[in-house]
């Protein structure tokens, strides 16, 4: 939701985010960018990342590779 806090922790899997709707900023490692509908974001395993400054409710599809929890951490 707009104004929400994303407190996720780094994952042991690579991730791809597909933004279906909404607007926010996204930080992965030392890089921060604006994001919105139509954007695709790749985050390598173990890289700290989060959505922030959410101004419109986000709808996001997340794909983990390999499947979340299947890689030894």
mmCIF file of the N, C-alpha and C atoms, coordinates in Angstrom:
data_MODEL
# 
_entry.id   MODEL 
# 
loop_
_atom_site.group_PDB 
_atom_site.id 
_atom_site.type_symbol 
_atom_site.label_atom_id 
_atom_site.label_alt_id 
_atom_site.label_comp_id 
_atom_site.label_asym_id 
_atom_site.label_entity_id 
_atom_site.label_seq_id 
_atom_site.pdbx_PDB_ins_code 
_atom_site.Cartn_x 
_atom_site.Cartn_y 
_atom_site.Cartn_z 
_atom_site.occupancy 
_atom_site.B_iso_or_equiv 
_atom_site.pdbx_formal_charge 
_atom_site.auth_seq_id 
_atom_site.auth_comp_id 
_atom_site.auth_asym_id 
_atom_site.auth_atom_id 
_atom_site.pdbx_PDB_model_num 
ATOM 1   N N  . UNK A 1 1  ? 0.838  -1.200  0.000   1.00 0.00 ? 1  UNK A N  1 
ATOM 2   C CA . UNK A 1 1  ? 0.000  0.000   0.000   1.00 0.00 ? 1  UNK A CA 1 
ATOM 3   C C  . UNK A 1 1  ? 0.880  1.259   0.000   1.00 0.00 ? 1  UNK A C  1 
ATOM 4   N N  . UNK A 1 2  ? 0.331  2.366   -0.440  1.00 0.00 ? 2  UNK A N  1 
ATOM 5   C CA . UNK A 1 2  ? 1.060  3.635   -0.391  1.00 0.00 ? 2  UNK A CA 1 
ATOM 6   C C  . UNK A 1 2  ? 1.473  3.916   1.049   1.00 0.00 ? 2  UNK A C  1 
ATOM 7   N N  . UNK A 1 3  ? 2.716  4.305   1.235   1.00 0.00 ? 3  UNK A N  1 
ATOM 8   C CA . UNK A 1 3  ? 3.238  4.609   2.559   1.00 0.00 ? 3  UNK A CA 1 
ATOM 9   C C  . UNK A 1 3  ? 3.681  3.391   3.356   1.00 0.00 ? 3  UNK A C  1 
ATOM 10  N N  . UNK A 1 4  ? 3.508  2.191   2.832   1.00 0.00 ? 4  UNK A N  1 
ATOM 11  C CA . UNK A 1 4  ? 3.882  0.967   3.547   1.00 0.00 ? 4  UNK A CA 1 
ATOM 12  C C  . UNK A 1 4  ? 5.395  0.827   3.642   1.00 0.00 ? 4  UNK A C  1 
ATOM 13  N N  . UNK A 1 5  ? 5.844  -0.040  4.538   1.00 0.00 ? 5  UNK A N  1 
ATOM 14  C CA . UNK A 1 5  ? 7.254  -0.333  4.724   1.00 0.00 ? 5  UNK A CA 1 
ATOM 15  C C  . UNK A 1 5  ? 7.544  -1.738  4.231   1.00 0.00 ? 5  UNK A C  1 
ATOM 16  N N  . UNK A 1 6  ? 8.561  -1.878  3.416   1.00 0.00 ? 6  UNK A N  1 
ATOM 17  C CA . UNK A 1 6  ? 9.017  -3.173  2.910   1.00 0.00 ? 6  UNK A CA 1 
ATOM 18  C C  . UNK A 1 6  ? 10.235 -3.568  3.731   1.00 0.00 ? 6  UNK A C  1 
ATOM 19  N N  . UNK A 1 7  ? 10.071 -4.538  4.620   1.00 0.00 ? 7  UNK A N  1 
ATOM 20  C CA . UNK A 1 7  ? 11.163 -4.910  5.519   1.00 0.00 ? 7  UNK A CA 1 
ATOM 21  C C  . UNK A 1 7  ? 11.770 -6.270  5.169   1.00 0.00 ? 7  UNK A C  1 
ATOM 22  N N  . UNK A 1 8  ? 11.689 -6.647  3.894   1.00 0.00 ? 8  UNK A N  1 
ATOM 23  C CA . UNK A 1 8  ? 12.227 -7.954  3.502   1.00 0.00 ? 8  UNK A CA 1 
ATOM 24  C C  . UNK A 1 8  ? 13.735 -8.021  3.699   1.00 0.00 ? 8  UNK A C  1 
ATOM 25  N N  . UNK A 1 9  ? 14.212 -9.236  3.870   1.00 0.00 ? 9  UNK A N  1 
ATOM 26  C CA . UNK A 1 9  ? 15.624 -9.522  4.035   1.00 0.00 ? 9  UNK A CA 1 
ATOM 27  C C  . UNK A 1 9  ? 16.159 -10.163 2.755   1.00 0.00 ? 9  UNK A C  1 
ATOM 28  N N  . UNK A 1 10 ? 17.483 -10.109 2.511   1.00 0.00 ? 10 UNK A N  1 
ATOM 29  C CA . UNK A 1 10 ? 18.034 -10.744 1.316   1.00 0.00 ? 10 UNK A CA 1 
ATOM 30  C C  . UNK A 1 10 ? 17.685 -12.238 1.269   1.00 0.00 ? 10 UNK A C  1 
ATOM 31  N N  . UNK A 1 11 ? 17.526 -12.750 0.064   1.00 0.00 ? 11 UNK A N  1 
ATOM 32  C CA . UNK A 1 11 ? 17.166 -14.141 -0.146  1.00 0.00 ? 11 UNK A CA 1 
ATOM 33  C C  . UNK A 1 11 ? 18.360 -14.908 -0.683  1.00 0.00 ? 11 UNK A C  1 
ATOM 34  N N  . UNK A 1 12 ? 18.313 -16.231 -0.564  1.00 0.00 ? 12 UNK A N  1 
ATOM 35  C CA . UNK A 1 12 ? 19.401 -17.072 -1.084  1.00 0.00 ? 12 UNK A CA 1 
ATOM 36  C C  . UNK A 1 12 ? 19.191 -17.402 -2.555  1.00 0.00 ? 12 UNK A C  1 
ATOM 37  N N  . UNK A 1 13 ? 18.152 -16.834 -3.163  1.00 0.00 ? 13 UNK A N  1 
ATOM 38  C CA . UNK A 1 13 ? 17.849 -17.065 -4.576  1.00 0.00 ? 13 UNK A CA 1 
ATOM 39  C C  . UNK A 1 13 ? 17.908 -15.748 -5.343  1.00 0.00 ? 13 UNK A C  1 
ATOM 40  N N  . UNK A 1 14 ? 18.199 -15.837 -6.644  1.00 0.00 ? 14 UNK A N  1 
ATOM 41  C CA . UNK A 1 14 ? 18.033 -14.679 -7.516  1.00 0.00 ? 14 UNK A CA 1 
ATOM 42  C C  . UNK A 1 14 ? 16.547 -14.368 -7.602  1.00 0.00 ? 14 UNK A C  1 
ATOM 43  N N  . UNK A 1 15 ? 16.214 -13.093 -7.861  1.00 0.00 ? 15 UNK A N  1 
ATOM 44  C CA . UNK A 1 15 ? 14.816 -12.695 -7.970  1.00 0.00 ? 15 UNK A CA 1 
ATOM 45  C C  . UNK A 1 15 ? 14.606 -11.802 -9.187  1.00 0.00 ? 15 UNK A C  1 
ATOM 46  N N  . UNK A 1 16 ? 13.436 -11.923 -9.772  1.00 0.00 ? 16 UNK A N  1 
ATOM 47  C CA . UNK A 1 16 ? 12.987 -11.007 -10.811 1.00 0.00 ? 16 UNK A CA 1 
ATOM 48  C C  . UNK A 1 16 ? 11.648 -10.454 -10.360 1.00 0.00 ? 16 UNK A C  1 
ATOM 49  N N  . UNK A 1 17 ? 11.544 -9.136  -10.314 1.00 0.00 ? 17 UNK A N  1 
ATOM 50  C CA . UNK A 1 17 ? 10.296 -8.459  -9.976  1.00 0.00 ? 17 UNK A CA 1 
ATOM 51  C C  . UNK A 1 17 ? 9.697  -7.895  -11.261 1.00 0.00 ? 17 UNK A C  1 
ATOM 52  N N  . UNK A 1 18 ? 8.418  -8.120  -11.465 1.00 0.00 ? 18 UNK A N  1 
ATOM 53  C CA . UNK A 1 18 ? 7.680  -7.503  -12.568 1.00 0.00 ? 18 UNK A CA 1 
ATOM 54  C C  . UNK A 1 18 ? 6.635  -6.607  -11.917 1.00 0.00 ? 18 UNK A C  1 
ATOM 55  N N  . UNK A 1 19 ? 6.731  -5.303  -12.134 1.00 0.00 ? 19 UNK A N  1 
ATOM 56  C CA . UNK A 1 19 ? 5.803  -4.347  -11.530 1.00 0.00 ? 19 UNK A CA 1 
ATOM 57  C C  . UNK A 1 19 ? 4.571  -4.254  -12.424 1.00 0.00 ? 19 UNK A C  1 
ATOM 58  N N  . UNK A 1 20 ? 3.434  -4.682  -11.893 1.00 0.00 ? 20 UNK A N  1 
ATOM 59  C CA . UNK A 1 20 ? 2.179  -4.642  -12.648 1.00 0.00 ? 20 UNK A CA 1 
ATOM 60  C C  . UNK A 1 20 ? 1.465  -3.312  -12.488 1.00 0.00 ? 20 UNK A C  1 
ATOM 61  N N  . UNK A 1 21 ? 1.563  -2.714  -11.295 1.00 0.00 ? 21 UNK A N  1 
ATOM 62  C CA . UNK A 1 21 ? 0.892  -1.440  -11.016 1.00 0.00 ? 21 UNK A CA 1 
ATOM 63  C C  . UNK A 1 21 ? 1.574  -0.784  -9.827  1.00 0.00 ? 21 UNK A C  1 
ATOM 64  N N  . UNK A 1 22 ? 1.420  0.527   -9.723  1.00 0.00 ? 22 UNK A N  1 
ATOM 65  C CA . UNK A 1 22 ? 1.943  1.273   -8.590  1.00 0.00 ? 22 UNK A CA 1 
ATOM 66  C C  . UNK A 1 22 ? 3.208  2.032   -8.927  1.00 0.00 ? 22 UNK A C  1 
ATOM 67  N N  . UNK A 1 23 ? 3.676  2.798   -7.921  1.00 0.00 ? 23 UNK A N  1 
ATOM 68  C CA . UNK A 1 23 ? 4.908  3.586   -8.090  1.00 0.00 ? 23 UNK A CA 1 
ATOM 69  C C  . UNK A 1 23 ? 5.644  3.603   -6.755  1.00 0.00 ? 23 UNK A C  1 
ATOM 70  N N  . UNK A 1 24 ? 6.968  3.517   -6.846  1.00 0.00 ? 24 UNK A N  1 
ATOM 71  C CA . UNK A 1 24 ? 7.807  3.607   -5.650  1.00 0.00 ? 24 UNK A CA 1 
ATOM 72  C C  . UNK A 1 24 ? 9.249  3.808   -6.074  1.00 0.00 ? 24 UNK A C  1 
ATOM 73  N N  . UNK A 1 25 ? 10.117 3.761   -5.094  1.00 0.00 ? 25 UNK A N  1 
ATOM 74  C CA . UNK A 1 25 ? 11.550 3.691   -5.349  1.00 0.00 ? 25 UNK A CA 1 
ATOM 75  C C  . UNK A 1 25 ? 11.984 2.298   -4.914  1.00 0.00 ? 25 UNK A C  1 
ATOM 76  N N  . UNK A 1 26 ? 13.099 1.835   -5.481  1.00 0.00 ? 26 UNK A N  1 
ATOM 77  C CA . UNK A 1 26 ? 13.608 0.504   -5.176  1.00 0.00 ? 26 UNK A CA 1 
ATOM 78  C C  . UNK A 1 26 ? 15.109 0.605   -5.014  1.00 0.00 ? 26 UNK A C  1 
ATOM 79  N N  . UNK A 1 27 ? 15.611 0.042   -3.926  1.00 0.00 ? 27 UNK A N  1 
ATOM 80  C CA . UNK A 1 27 ? 17.045 0.017   -3.687  1.00 0.00 ? 27 UNK A CA 1 
ATOM 81  C C  . UNK A 1 27 ? 17.512 -1.422  -3.632  1.00 0.00 ? 27 UNK A C  1 
ATOM 82  N N  . UNK A 1 28 ? 18.575 -1.716  -4.385  1.00 0.00 ? 28 UNK A N  1 
ATOM 83  C CA . UNK A 1 28 ? 19.255 -3.011  -4.343  1.00 0.00 ? 28 UNK A CA 1 
ATOM 84  C C  . UNK A 1 28 ? 20.740 -2.714  -4.232  1.00 0.00 ? 28 UNK A C  1 
ATOM 85  N N  . UNK A 1 29 ? 21.347 -3.170  -3.137  1.00 0.00 ? 29 UNK A N  1 
ATOM 86  C CA . UNK A 1 29 ? 22.748 -2.839  -2.898  1.00 0.00 ? 29 UNK A CA 1 
ATOM 87  C C  . UNK A 1 29 ? 22.910 -1.343  -2.786  1.00 0.00 ? 29 UNK A C  1 
ATOM 88  N N  . UNK A 1 30 ? 23.777 -0.758  -3.601  1.00 0.00 ? 30 UNK A N  1 
ATOM 89  C CA . UNK A 1 30 ? 24.044 0.694   -3.570  1.00 0.00 ? 30 UNK A CA 1 
ATOM 90  C C  . UNK A 1 30 ? 23.273 1.460   -4.630  1.00 0.00 ? 30 UNK A C  1 
ATOM 91  N N  . UNK A 1 31 ? 22.379 0.782   -5.372  1.00 0.00 ? 31 UNK A N  1 
ATOM 92  C CA . UNK A 1 31 ? 21.657 1.419   -6.474  1.00 0.00 ? 31 UNK A CA 1 
ATOM 93  C C  . UNK A 1 31 ? 20.197 1.658   -6.102  1.00 0.00 ? 31 UNK A C  1 
ATOM 94  N N  . UNK A 1 32 ? 19.723 2.876   -6.337  1.00 0.00 ? 32 UNK A N  1 
ATOM 95  C CA . UNK A 1 32 ? 18.326 3.236   -6.087  1.00 0.00 ? 32 UNK A CA 1 
ATOM 96  C C  . UNK A 1 32 ? 17.730 3.763   -7.377  1.00 0.00 ? 32 UNK A C  1 
ATOM 97  N N  . UNK A 1 33 ? 16.479 3.362   -7.655  1.00 0.00 ? 33 UNK A N  1 
ATOM 98  C CA . UNK A 1 33 ? 15.810 3.805   -8.885  1.00 0.00 ? 33 UNK A CA 1 
ATOM 99  C C  . UNK A 1 33 ? 14.320 3.964   -8.627  1.00 0.00 ? 33 UNK A C  1 
ATOM 100 N N  . UNK A 1 34 ? 13.679 4.809   -9.448  1.00 0.00 ? 34 UNK A N  1 
ATOM 101 C CA . UNK A 1 34 ? 12.224 4.898   -9.455  1.00 0.00 ? 34 UNK A CA 1 
ATOM 102 C C  . UNK A 1 34 ? 11.698 3.683   -10.201 1.00 0.00 ? 34 UNK A C  1 
ATOM 103 N N  . UNK A 1 35 ? 10.530 3.193   -9.805  1.00 0.00 ? 35 UNK A N  1 
ATOM 104 C CA . UNK A 1 35 ? 9.945  2.082   -10.549 1.00 0.00 ? 35 UNK A CA 1 
ATOM 105 C C  . UNK A 1 35 ? 8.434  2.233   -10.592 1.00 0.00 ? 35 UNK A C  1 
ATOM 106 N N  . UNK A 1 36 ? 7.856  1.632   -11.630 1.00 0.00 ? 36 UNK A N  1 
ATOM 107 C CA . UNK A 1 36 ? 6.411  1.683   -11.823 1.00 0.00 ? 36 UNK A CA 1 
ATOM 108 C C  . UNK A 1 36 ? 5.973  0.603   -12.781 1.00 0.00 ? 36 UNK A C  1 
ATOM 109 N N  . UNK A 1 37 ? 4.692  0.613   -13.106 1.00 0.00 ? 37 UNK A N  1 
ATOM 110 C CA . UNK A 1 37 ? 4.097  -0.406  -13.962 1.00 0.00 ? 37 UNK A CA 1 
ATOM 111 C C  . UNK A 1 37 ? 4.922  -0.625  -15.228 1.00 0.00 ? 37 UNK A C  1 
ATOM 112 N N  . UNK A 1 38 ? 5.192  -1.896  -15.537 1.00 0.00 ? 38 UNK A N  1 
ATOM 113 C CA . UNK A 1 38 ? 5.938  -2.258  -16.722 1.00 0.00 ? 38 UNK A CA 1 
ATOM 114 C C  . UNK A 1 38 ? 7.420  -2.484  -16.481 1.00 0.00 ? 38 UNK A C  1 
ATOM 115 N N  . UNK A 1 39 ? 7.923  -2.060  -15.330 1.00 0.00 ? 39 UNK A N  1 
ATOM 116 C CA . UNK A 1 39 ? 9.345  -2.256  -15.039 1.00 0.00 ? 39 UNK A CA 1 
ATOM 117 C C  . UNK A 1 39 ? 9.622  -3.696  -14.617 1.00 0.00 ? 39 UNK A C  1 
ATOM 118 N N  . UNK A 1 40 ? 10.808 -4.163  -14.966 1.00 0.00 ? 40 UNK A N  1 
ATOM 119 C CA . UNK A 1 40 ? 11.297 -5.482  -14.562 1.00 0.00 ? 40 UNK A CA 1 
ATOM 120 C C  . UNK A 1 40 ? 12.637 -5.252  -13.867 1.00 0.00 ? 40 UNK A C  1 
ATOM 121 N N  . UNK A 1 41 ? 12.793 -5.841  -12.675 1.00 0.00 ? 41 UNK A N  1 
ATOM 122 C CA . UNK A 1 41 ? 13.996 -5.627  -11.871 1.00 0.00 ? 41 UNK A CA 1 
ATOM 123 C C  . UNK A 1 41 ? 14.599 -6.985  -11.512 1.00 0.00 ? 41 UNK A C  1 
ATOM 124 N N  . UNK A 1 42 ? 15.899 -7.143  -11.765 1.00 0.00 ? 42 UNK A N  1 
ATOM 125 C CA . UNK A 1 42 ? 16.621 -8.348  -11.372 1.00 0.00 ? 42 UNK A CA 1 
ATOM 126 C C  . UNK A 1 42 ? 17.449 -8.050  -10.134 1.00 0.00 ? 42 UNK A C  1 
ATOM 127 N N  . UNK A 1 43 ? 17.396 -8.956  -9.137  1.00 0.00 ? 43 UNK A N  1 
ATOM 128 C CA . UNK A 1 43 ? 18.205 -8.815  -7.929  1.00 0.00 ? 43 UNK A CA 1 
ATOM 129 C C  . UNK A 1 43 ? 18.947 -10.135 -7.710  1.00 0.00 ? 43 UNK A C  1 
ATOM 130 N N  . UNK A 1 44 ? 20.277 -10.112 -7.722  1.00 0.00 ? 44 UNK A N  1 
ATOM 131 C CA . UNK A 1 44 ? 21.031 -11.334 -7.459  1.00 0.00 ? 44 UNK A CA 1 
ATOM 132 C C  . UNK A 1 44 ? 20.829 -11.827 -6.020  1.00 0.00 ? 44 UNK A C  1 
ATOM 133 N N  . UNK A 1 45 ? 21.023 -13.102 -5.815  1.00 0.00 ? 45 UNK A N  1 
ATOM 134 C CA . UNK A 1 45 ? 20.923 -13.691 -4.485  1.00 0.00 ? 45 UNK A CA 1 
ATOM 135 C C  . UNK A 1 45 ? 21.809 -12.944 -3.491  1.00 0.00 ? 45 UNK A C  1 
ATOM 136 N N  . UNK A 1 46 ? 21.311 -12.820 -2.266  1.00 0.00 ? 46 UNK A N  1 
ATOM 137 C CA . UNK A 1 46 ? 22.026 -12.259 -1.114  1.00 0.00 ? 46 UNK A CA 1 
ATOM 138 C C  . UNK A 1 46 ? 22.235 -10.750 -1.151  1.00 0.00 ? 46 UNK A C  1 
ATOM 139 N N  . UNK A 1 47 ? 21.732 -10.052 -2.172  1.00 0.00 ? 47 UNK A N  1 
ATOM 140 C CA . UNK A 1 47 ? 21.862 -8.594  -2.233  1.00 0.00 ? 47 UNK A CA 1 
ATOM 141 C C  . UNK A 1 47 ? 20.711 -7.962  -1.436  1.00 0.00 ? 47 UNK A C  1 
ATOM 142 N N  . UNK A 1 48 ? 21.022 -7.095  -0.454  1.00 0.00 ? 48 UNK A N  1 
ATOM 143 C CA . UNK A 1 48 ? 19.959 -6.410  0.283   1.00 0.00 ? 48 UNK A CA 1 
ATOM 144 C C  . UNK A 1 48 ? 19.132 -5.550  -0.675  1.00 0.00 ? 48 UNK A C  1 
ATOM 145 N N  . UNK A 1 49 ? 17.817 -5.579  -0.527  1.00 0.00 ? 49 UNK A N  1 
ATOM 146 C CA . UNK A 1 49 ? 16.947 -4.816  -1.428  1.00 0.00 ? 49 UNK A CA 1 
ATOM 147 C C  . UNK A 1 49 ? 15.610 -4.560  -0.764  1.00 0.00 ? 49 UNK A C  1 
ATOM 148 N N  . UNK A 1 50 ? 14.929 -3.489  -1.253  1.00 0.00 ? 50 UNK A N  1 
ATOM 149 C CA . UNK A 1 50 ? 13.601 -3.174  -0.715  1.00 0.00 ? 50 UNK A CA 1 
ATOM 150 C C  . UNK A 1 50 ? 12.930 -2.111  -1.569  1.00 0.00 ? 50 UNK A C  1 
ATOM 151 N N  . UNK A 1 51 ? 11.605 -2.109  -1.517  1.00 0.00 ? 51 UNK A N  1 
ATOM 152 C CA . UNK A 1 51 ? 10.807 -1.031  -2.081  1.00 0.00 ? 51 UNK A CA 1 
ATOM 153 C C  . UNK A 1 51 ? 10.637 0.017   -0.985  1.00 0.00 ? 51 UNK A C  1 
ATOM 154 N N  . UNK A 1 52 ? 10.620 1.293   -1.349  1.00 0.00 ? 52 UNK A N  1 
ATOM 155 C CA . UNK A 1 52 ? 10.420 2.363   -0.368  1.00 0.00 ? 52 UNK A CA 1 
ATOM 156 C C  . UNK A 1 52 ? 9.836  3.581   -1.075  1.00 0.00 ? 52 UNK A C  1 
ATOM 157 N N  . UNK A 1 53 ? 9.435  4.556   -0.288  1.00 0.00 ? 53 UNK A N  1 
ATOM 158 C CA . UNK A 1 53 ? 8.785  5.753   -0.835  1.00 0.00 ? 53 UNK A CA 1 
ATOM 159 C C  . UNK A 1 53 ? 7.648  5.340   -1.778  1.00 0.00 ? 53 UNK A C  1 
ATOM 160 N N  . UNK A 1 54 ? 6.818  4.412   -1.307  1.00 0.00 ? 54 UNK A N  1 
ATOM 161 C CA . UNK A 1 54 ? 5.711  3.891   -2.118  1.00 0.00 ? 54 UNK A CA 1 
ATOM 162 C C  . UNK A 1 54 ? 4.615  4.949   -2.169  1.00 0.00 ? 54 UNK A C  1 
ATOM 163 N N  . UNK A 1 55 ? 4.345  5.446   -3.387  1.00 0.00 ? 55 UNK A N  1 
ATOM 164 C CA . UNK A 1 55 ? 3.353  6.514   -3.542  1.00 0.00 ? 55 UNK A CA 1 
ATOM 165 C C  . UNK A 1 55 ? 2.032  6.008   -4.104  1.00 0.00 ? 55 UNK A C  1 
ATOM 166 N N  . UNK A 1 56 ? 2.059  4.862   -4.781  1.00 0.00 ? 56 UNK A N  1 
ATOM 167 C CA . UNK A 1 56 ? 0.842  4.213   -5.284  1.00 0.00 ? 56 UNK A CA 1 
ATOM 168 C C  . UNK A 1 56 ? 0.954  2.731   -4.969  1.00 0.00 ? 56 UNK A C  1 
ATOM 169 N N  . UNK A 1 57 ? -0.142 2.121   -4.548  1.00 0.00 ? 57 UNK A N  1 
ATOM 170 C CA . UNK A 1 57 ? -0.128 0.705   -4.160  1.00 0.00 ? 57 UNK A CA 1 
ATOM 171 C C  . UNK A 1 57 ? 0.539  -0.154  -5.229  1.00 0.00 ? 57 UNK A C  1 
ATOM 172 N N  . UNK A 1 58 ? 1.513  -0.958  -4.793  1.00 0.00 ? 58 UNK A N  1 
ATOM 173 C CA . UNK A 1 58 ? 2.255  -1.819  -5.711  1.00 0.00 ? 58 UNK A CA 1 
ATOM 174 C C  . UNK A 1 58 ? 1.554  -3.163  -5.895  1.00 0.00 ? 58 UNK A C  1 
ATOM 175 N N  . UNK A 1 59 ? 1.527  -3.629  -7.123  1.00 0.00 ? 59 UNK A N  1 
ATOM 176 C CA . UNK A 1 59 ? 1.161  -5.013  -7.449  1.00 0.00 ? 59 UNK A CA 1 
ATOM 177 C C  . UNK A 1 59 ? 2.352  -5.566  -8.210  1.00 0.00 ? 59 UNK A C  1 
ATOM 178 N N  . UNK A 1 60 ? 2.959  -6.619  -7.650  1.00 0.00 ? 60 UNK A N  1 
ATOM 179 C CA . UNK A 1 60 ? 4.229  -7.115  -8.142  1.00 0.00 ? 60 UNK A CA 1 
ATOM 180 C C  . UNK A 1 60 ? 4.187  -8.634  -8.266  1.00 0.00 ? 60 UNK A C  1 
ATOM 181 N N  . UNK A 1 61 ? 4.739  -9.153  -9.362  1.00 0.00 ? 61 UNK A N  1 
ATOM 182 C CA . UNK A 1 61 ? 4.979  -10.589 -9.498  1.00 0.00 ? 61 UNK A CA 1 
ATOM 183 C C  . UNK A 1 61 ? 6.456  -10.802 -9.213  1.00 0.00 ? 61 UNK A C  1 
ATOM 184 N N  . UNK A 1 62 ? 6.759  -11.782 -8.331  1.00 0.00 ? 62 UNK A N  1 
ATOM 185 C CA . UNK A 1 62 ? 8.147  -12.085 -7.982  1.00 0.00 ? 62 UNK A CA 1 
ATOM 186 C C  . UNK A 1 62 ? 8.435  -13.518 -8.397  1.00 0.00 ? 62 UNK A C  1 
ATOM 187 N N  . UNK A 1 63 ? 9.555  -13.700 -9.105  1.00 0.00 ? 63 UNK A N  1 
ATOM 188 C CA . UNK A 1 63 ? 9.986  -15.029 -9.522  1.00 0.00 ? 63 UNK A CA 1 
ATOM 189 C C  . UNK A 1 63 ? 11.337 -15.303 -8.882  1.00 0.00 ? 63 UNK A C  1 
ATOM 190 N N  . UNK A 1 64 ? 11.445 -16.429 -8.171  1.00 0.00 ? 64 UNK A N  1 
ATOM 191 C CA . UNK A 1 64 ? 12.693 -16.840 -7.543  1.00 0.00 ? 64 UNK A CA 1 
ATOM 192 C C  . UNK A 1 64 ? 13.365 -17.908 -8.391  1.00 0.00 ? 64 UNK A C  1 
ATOM 193 N N  . UNK A 1 65 ? 14.685 -17.868 -8.482  1.00 0.00 ? 65 UNK A N  1 
ATOM 194 C CA . UNK A 1 65 ? 15.396 -18.905 -9.212  1.00 0.00 ? 65 UNK A CA 1 
ATOM 195 C C  . UNK A 1 65 ? 16.684 -19.268 -8.496  1.00 0.00 ? 65 UNK A C  1 
ATOM 196 N N  . UNK A 1 66 ? 16.865 -20.483 -8.106  1.00 0.00 ? 66 UNK A N  1 
ATOM 197 C CA . UNK A 1 66 ? 15.884 -21.562 -8.130  1.00 0.00 ? 66 UNK A CA 1 
ATOM 198 C C  . UNK A 1 66 ? 14.757 -21.270 -7.155  1.00 0.00 ? 66 UNK A C  1 
ATOM 199 N N  . UNK A 1 67 ? 13.822 -22.194 -7.006  1.00 0.00 ? 67 UNK A N  1 
ATOM 200 C CA . UNK A 1 67 ? 12.660 -21.982 -6.135  1.00 0.00 ? 67 UNK A CA 1 
ATOM 201 C C  . UNK A 1 67 ? 13.105 -21.543 -4.745  1.00 0.00 ? 67 UNK A C  1 
ATOM 202 N N  . UNK A 1 68 ? 12.348 -20.598 -4.160  1.00 0.00 ? 68 UNK A N  1 
ATOM 203 C CA . UNK A 1 68 ? 12.686 -20.052 -2.846  1.00 0.00 ? 68 UNK A CA 1 
ATOM 204 C C  . UNK A 1 68 ? 12.875 -21.169 -1.829  1.00 0.00 ? 68 UNK A C  1 
ATOM 205 N N  . UNK A 1 69 ? 13.976 -21.110 -1.106  1.00 0.00 ? 69 UNK A N  1 
ATOM 206 C CA . UNK A 1 69 ? 14.259 -22.074 -0.048  1.00 0.00 ? 69 UNK A CA 1 
ATOM 207 C C  . UNK A 1 69 ? 14.932 -23.357 -0.524  1.00 0.00 ? 69 UNK A C  1 
ATOM 208 N N  . UNK A 1 70 ? 15.144 -23.506 -1.837  1.00 0.00 ? 70 UNK A N  1 
ATOM 209 C CA . UNK A 1 70 ? 15.732 -24.754 -2.330  1.00 0.00 ? 70 UNK A CA 1 
ATOM 210 C C  . UNK A 1 70 ? 17.252 -24.734 -2.378  1.00 0.00 ? 70 UNK A C  1 
ATOM 211 N N  . UNK A 1 71 ? 17.847 -23.556 -2.276  1.00 0.00 ? 71 UNK A N  1 
ATOM 212 C CA . UNK A 1 71 ? 19.303 -23.425 -2.314  1.00 0.00 ? 71 UNK A CA 1 
ATOM 213 C C  . UNK A 1 71 ? 19.828 -23.362 -0.885  1.00 0.00 ? 71 UNK A C  1 
ATOM 214 N N  . UNK A 1 72 ? 20.859 -24.085 -0.580  1.00 0.00 ? 72 UNK A N  1 
ATOM 215 C CA . UNK A 1 72 ? 21.459 -24.062 0.758   1.00 0.00 ? 72 UNK A CA 1 
ATOM 216 C C  . UNK A 1 72 ? 22.051 -22.679 1.021   1.00 0.00 ? 72 UNK A C  1 
ATOM 217 N N  . UNK A 1 73 ? 21.780 -22.109 2.191   1.00 0.00 ? 73 UNK A N  1 
ATOM 218 C CA . UNK A 1 73 ? 22.264 -20.770 2.511   1.00 0.00 ? 73 UNK A CA 1 
ATOM 219 C C  . UNK A 1 73 ? 23.466 -20.836 3.292   1.00 0.00 ? 73 UNK A C  1 
# 
